[in-house]
């Protein structure tokens, strides 16, 4: 099942979540958007932090996983862990995409 969700963070940038679901868990997560991260590999850390989480995870649990998965030296511009969580929840609630 492929899912797609978007969220424009107030005062920030667009966050896009594309993901699949298998066995009630998130997989093949790709977070993208018009935000900036330093260093660039931080995006891989965000995707990895979300992989395997339950589709039942609420926004707080998703945001906590993202925050915990990021190295201390990461700088986020126009995005935050909570915005990623909203985009993921919207993807889950949107249903399957073709």
C-alpha positions in Angstrom: 0.0 0.0 0.0 1.5 3.3 -1.0 0.5 6.4 0.9 1.1 10.1 0.4 0.6 13.0 2.8 1.6 16.7 2.9 1.8 19.4 5.5 2.7 23.0 5.2 4.2 24.0 8.6 2.9 27.4 9.7 5.8 29.9 9.2 7.8 27.0 7.8 8.1 24.8 4.7 6.2 22.0 3.0 6.8 18.5 4.4 5.9 15.5 2.2 5.6 11.9 3.4 5.5 9.0 1.0 5.4 5.5 2.6 4.2 2.0 2.4 2.5 -0.3 5.0 3.3 -3.9 5.6 2.0 -5.9 8.5 0.7 -2.8 10.2 4.1 -1.1 10.2 5.6 1.8 8.2 8.1 0.9 5.6 9.8 2.5 2.5 9.4 6.0 4.1 10.6 9.0 2.1 10.3 12.4 3.7 10.9 15.3 1.3 9.8 18.9 0.8 11.2 22.4 0.4 12.9 22.5 3.8 16.6 22.4 4.6 18.6 20.0 6.8 22.3 20.1 7.8 24.0 17.8 7.3 22.3 16.3 4.3 22.3 12.7 5.6 20.0 13.8 8.4 17.1 13.0 6.0 18.2 9.3 6.0 18.1 9.4 9.8 14.5 10.7 9.8 13.4 8.0 7.3 15.2 5.3 9.4 13.6 6.5 12.6 10.1 6.1 11.2 10.7 2.7 9.6 9.0 -0.1 11.5 6.7 2.1 13.6 3.1 1.0 14.0 0.5 2.6 11.8 -1.3 3.2 15.0 1.4 5.6 16.3 0.0 9.0 17.1 1.7 12.3 16.2 3.5 12.5 19.5 5.0 9.1 19.1 6.1 9.8 15.5 7.7 13.1 16.5 9.5 11.5 19.4 10.9 8.8 17.2 12.1 11.4 14.7 13.7 13.5 17.5 15.4 10.5 19.0 16.7 9.3 15.7 18.5 12.6 14.8 22.1 13.1 15.7 22.8 16.1 18.0 24.5 18.1 15.3 21.5 18.3 13.0 20.1 21.7 12.1 16.5 21.9 10.7 15.3 24.9 8.8 11.6 25.3 8.1 10.8 21.9 9.5 10.5 20.2 12.9 9.8 16.7 14.1 6.2 17.5 14.8 5.7 18.7 11.1 7.1 15.4 9.9 4.7 13.5 12.2 1.7 15.5 10.8 2.7 14.6 7.2 3.1 10.9 8.1 -0.3 10.8 9.9 -1.9 12.5 6.9 -0.4 9.9 4.6 -1.8 7.2 6.8 -5.2 8.7 6.9 -5.3 9.5 3.2 -5.6 5.9 2.1 -3.8 4.1 -0.7 -2.5 6.0 -3.7 -2.2 4.5 -7.2 
